[in-house]
């Protein structure tokens, strides 16, 4: 019995000693790139639901297929979600939450570090980015609806912003970027008034004001509220893994300040 226990202890000690000499390969961070897209084939829509709440939807029109939306009016431009009227598989692609869209600036992917939110301010609906790691950072204004009403509204992107798509090892993924290029925008990225910064952050971080923060929602008619599970930050690696799997299975195809909000973030 004693001999057996001694043998077991020696075996464990041997394994521990051996493990200190085994090579350790840390997990490599996944690096995503982006690819340009036809801007006319994409639209960001603020869809009303509930009471004074809005869901951000990004729709992609597949060329040569059934029209996914139509536009009308001005200030704001209202959007008729035509894809609600048919099975849009193969005709339209849509992103309805933080799984499907995020902010990218000057080549840097911010993922879930900066969350996209729709907020009402002075009779205008604004698409802003909130730095969830540093709430003292002024929200970044990505675009506005240039008005407000009770219908789905088009979000007009501010100068320097455009749609792009995420890629991995050269292969396009389904994830859509709101991509900012300081070179084309003249380094003038609009941000919210810093005097109201904390108040604004408090309002958008309230659960009833943040339908787009990781909530998985389908495109629904205004009288239907499809709420599902909340995406947790620890799920990011799972999302990235799924995107890599999809990329490997697919074939390649065809944001008034003198310093930008993202530059301030990078200096923190």
C-alpha positions as CSV (number, residue, x, y, z in Angstrom):
1,X,0.0,0.0,0.0
2,X,2.8,2.4,1.0
3,X,4.8,1.4,-2.0
4,X,1.8,2.1,-4.3
5,X,1.2,5.6,-2.8
6,X,4.9,6.4,-3.1
7,X,4.8,5.3,-6.7
8,X,1.7,7.5,-7.4
9,X,3.3,10.6,-5.8
10,X,6.5,10.1,-7.8
11,X,4.4,9.9,-11.0
12,X,2.6,13.1,-10.2
13,X,5.8,14.9,-9.4
14,X,7.3,13.7,-12.7
15,X,4.4,15.0,-14.7
16,X,4.6,18.4,-12.9
17,X,8.3,18.6,-13.6
18,X,7.8,17.6,-17.2
19,X,5.1,20.2,-17.8
20,X,7.4,23.0,-16.9
21,X,9.5,22.1,-19.9
22,X,6.7,21.6,-22.4
23,X,6.2,24.4,-24.9
24,X,3.3,26.7,-24.3
25,X,1.5,28.3,-27.3
26,X,-0.8,31.1,-26.2
27,X,-4.0,31.5,-28.1
28,X,-3.6,33.9,-31.0
29,X,-6.0,36.9,-31.2
30,X,-8.1,36.7,-34.3
31,X,-7.4,39.6,-36.7
32,X,-10.3,40.7,-38.9
33,X,-9.9,42.9,-42.0
34,X,-12.6,44.6,-44.1
35,X,-13.6,44.8,-47.7
36,X,-15.4,47.6,-49.5
37,X,-19.0,47.2,-50.6
38,X,-21.5,48.9,-52.8
39,X,-23.0,51.6,-50.5
40,X,-26.3,51.5,-52.4
41,X,-26.8,47.9,-51.4
42,X,-26.8,48.7,-47.7
43,X,-29.1,50.7,-45.4
44,X,-29.2,51.3,-41.7
45,X,-32.8,51.5,-40.4
46,X,-34.2,52.7,-37.0
47,X,-37.3,50.6,-36.5
48,X,-39.7,51.7,-33.7
49,X,-41.0,49.2,-31.3
50,X,-42.7,49.4,-27.9
51,X,-42.9,53.0,-26.5
52,X,-40.2,55.4,-27.7
53,X,-37.7,52.6,-28.4
54,X,-35.9,51.8,-31.6
55,X,-34.1,48.8,-33.0
56,X,-31.1,49.3,-35.4
57,X,-31.3,47.1,-38.4
58,X,-28.8,46.9,-41.2
59,X,-30.1,45.4,-44.5
60,X,-28.1,44.3,-47.5
61,X,-29.7,44.0,-50.9
62,X,-28.5,41.1,-52.9
63,X,-28.0,42.3,-56.5
64,X,-30.6,41.2,-59.0
65,X,-33.1,39.9,-56.4
66,X,-36.4,41.1,-55.0
67,X,-36.2,44.6,-53.5
68,X,-35.6,44.6,-49.8
69,X,-36.8,48.1,-49.0
70,X,-38.0,51.3,-50.5
71,X,-37.6,54.9,-49.4
72,X,-39.9,57.9,-49.2
73,X,-40.2,61.4,-47.7
74,X,-37.5,63.5,-46.1
75,X,-36.4,64.6,-42.7
76,X,-36.6,61.8,-41.9
77,X,-36.6,59.5,-44.8
78,X,-39.0,56.7,-44.1
79,X,-38.3,53.1,-45.1
80,X,-40.8,50.6,-46.3
81,X,-39.4,47.2,-45.2
82,X,-40.5,45.2,-48.3
83,X,-38.6,42.1,-47.1
84,X,-41.4,41.6,-44.5
85,X,-43.7,40.7,-47.4
86,X,-41.9,37.6,-48.7
87,X,-39.3,35.0,-47.8
88,X,-36.2,37.1,-48.2
89,X,-33.7,34.2,-48.1
90,X,-31.4,34.7,-51.0
91,X,-32.8,38.2,-51.7
92,X,-31.8,40.2,-48.6
93,X,-29.3,39.9,-45.7
94,X,-30.1,41.6,-42.4
95,X,-28.2,42.3,-39.2
96,X,-30.3,43.1,-36.2
97,X,-27.9,43.2,-33.2
98,X,-24.3,43.4,-32.0
99,X,-23.6,40.0,-33.5
100,X,-24.1,41.4,-37.0
101,X,-22.7,44.9,-36.9
102,X,-20.0,47.0,-35.1
103,X,-17.8,50.0,-35.4
104,X,-14.4,50.0,-37.1
105,X,-12.2,53.1,-37.3
106,X,-9.0,53.6,-39.3
107,X,-8.5,49.9,-39.6
108,X,-9.2,49.1,-35.9
109,X,-12.0,46.7,-35.1
110,X,-13.8,47.8,-31.9
111,X,-16.1,44.8,-31.6
112,X,-18.2,45.1,-28.4
113,X,-15.9,47.7,-26.9
114,X,-18.1,50.4,-28.5
115,X,-21.8,49.7,-28.6
116,X,-24.1,51.2,-31.2
117,X,-27.3,52.8,-29.9
118,X,-30.2,54.8,-31.1
119,X,-31.1,57.8,-29.0
120,X,-33.5,60.7,-29.3
121,X,-32.1,64.2,-28.9
122,X,-33.8,67.5,-29.7
123,X,-36.3,66.0,-32.0
124,X,-33.7,64.0,-33.9
125,X,-32.9,60.3,-33.7
126,X,-29.1,59.7,-33.5
127,X,-27.0,56.6,-34.0
128,X,-24.2,56.8,-31.5
129,X,-21.3,54.7,-30.3
130,X,-20.9,54.3,-26.5
131,X,-17.6,53.2,-25.1
132,X,-18.6,50.6,-22.6
133,X,-15.1,50.3,-21.1
134,X,-14.9,54.1,-20.4
135,X,-18.2,55.8,-20.0
136,X,-16.5,59.1,-19.6
137,X,-15.7,59.1,-23.2
138,X,-18.1,61.3,-25.3
139,X,-20.4,59.2,-27.4
140,X,-19.5,59.2,-31.0
141,X,-22.2,60.2,-33.5
142,X,-22.2,57.8,-36.5
143,X,-25.3,59.2,-38.2
144,X,-28.8,60.7,-37.7
145,X,-32.3,60.2,-39.1
146,X,-32.5,64.0,-39.6
147,X,-35.9,64.0,-37.9
148,X,-38.2,61.7,-36.0
149,X,-41.5,60.0,-36.5
150,X,-43.2,56.7,-35.7
151,X,-42.2,54.9,-38.9
152,X,-39.0,53.0,-39.8
153,X,-36.4,55.7,-40.6
154,X,-33.2,55.7,-42.6
155,X,-30.0,56.6,-40.7
156,X,-27.9,59.0,-42.8
157,X,-24.3,58.3,-42.1
158,X,-22.1,61.3,-41.2
159,X,-19.1,62.3,-43.4
160,X,-16.3,59.8,-43.1
161,X,-18.5,56.8,-42.4
162,X,-19.4,54.0,-44.7
163,X,-20.5,50.4,-44.7
164,X,-17.9,47.7,-45.1
165,X,-17.9,44.0,-44.4
166,X,-15.7,42.0,-42.1
167,X,-13.3,39.5,-43.7
168,X,-11.1,36.7,-42.3
169,X,-8.1,35.5,-44.3
170,X,-9.5,37.3,-47.3
171,X,-12.9,35.7,-47.1
172,X,-16.0,37.9,-46.5
173,X,-18.1,37.3,-43.5
174,X,-21.7,38.3,-42.7
175,X,-20.7,41.0,-40.2
176,X,-21.2,44.6,-41.3
177,X,-19.0,47.4,-40.2
178,X,-19.9,51.1,-39.7
179,X,-16.4,52.0,-40.8
180,X,-14.8,55.5,-40.2
181,X,-11.9,56.9,-42.2
182,X,-10.3,60.0,-40.7
183,X,-8.6,60.8,-44.0
184,X,-11.8,61.2,-46.0
185,X,-13.6,62.9,-43.1
186,X,-10.9,65.6,-42.6
187,X,-10.5,64.3,-39.0
188,X,-13.7,65.9,-37.9
189,X,-15.6,63.2,-36.1
190,X,-18.8,64.6,-34.5
191,X,-19.4,63.7,-30.8
192,X,-22.1,64.5,-28.3
193,X,-21.9,67.7,-26.2
194,X,-19.4,66.8,-23.4
195,X,-21.5,68.8,-20.9
196,X,-24.3,66.4,-21.3
197,X,-22.0,63.3,-21.7
198,X,-22.8,61.6,-18.4
199,X,-26.5,62.2,-18.7
200,X,-26.5,60.8,-22.2
201,X,-24.5,57.7,-21.2
202,X,-26.9,57.1,-18.3
203,X,-29.9,57.3,-20.7
204,X,-28.5,54.9,-23.3
205,X,-27.3,52.4,-20.8
206,X,-30.8,52.0,-19.3
207,X,-32.1,48.6,-20.5
208,X,-35.3,50.2,-21.8
209,X,-33.2,52.6,-23.9
210,X,-30.9,50.1,-25.5
211,X,-32.6,47.6,-27.8
212,X,-29.5,47.3,-29.9
213,X,-27.0,46.4,-27.2
214,X,-26.5,42.8,-27.9
215,X,-30.2,41.9,-28.0
216,X,-31.0,39.4,-30.7
217,X,-34.1,40.5,-32.5
218,X,-35.6,39.6,-35.8
219,X,-37.0,42.1,-38.2
220,X,-40.6,42.5,-37.0
221,X,-43.6,44.7,-37.8
222,X,-44.1,47.5,-35.2
223,X,-46.8,45.6,-33.5
224,X,-44.6,42.6,-32.9
225,X,-41.8,42.6,-30.3
226,X,-39.5,39.7,-30.7
227,X,-37.1,39.7,-27.8
228,X,-34.6,37.0,-27.3
229,X,-31.5,36.3,-25.2
230,X,-29.0,39.0,-24.3
231,X,-25.5,38.5,-25.7
232,X,-22.9,38.4,-23.0
233,X,-19.3,39.7,-23.5
234,X,-17.9,36.3,-22.9
235,X,-19.7,35.1,-25.9
236,X,-17.5,37.1,-28.3
237,X,-15.0,34.3,-28.8
238,X,-17.9,32.0,-29.7
239,X,-19.1,34.4,-32.2
240,X,-15.7,34.9,-33.8
241,X,-15.2,31.1,-33.9
242,X,-18.5,30.7,-35.7
243,X,-17.6,33.4,-38.2
244,X,-14.3,31.7,-38.9
245,X,-16.1,28.5,-39.6
246,X,-18.4,30.2,-42.0
247,X,-15.5,31.9,-43.7
248,X,-13.7,28.6,-44.2
249,X,-16.8,27.1,-45.8
250,X,-17.4,30.0,-48.1
251,X,-15.8,31.1,-51.3
252,X,-14.3,34.6,-51.9
253,X,-16.6,36.8,-53.8
254,X,-16.9,39.5,-55.3
255,X,-17.6,59.2,-37.4
256,X,-17.1,70.3,-33.2
257,X,-13.7,68.6,-32.3
258,X,-10.1,69.0,-33.5
259,X,-9.4,65.5,-32.2
260,X,-11.5,62.5,-33.0
261,X,-13.3,60.5,-30.4
262,X,-11.3,57.4,-31.4
263,X,-8.0,59.2,-31.0
264,X,-9.0,60.1,-27.4
265,X,-9.9,56.4,-26.8
266,X,-6.6,55.2,-28.1
267,X,-4.7,57.5,-25.7
268,X,-6.5,56.2,-22.6
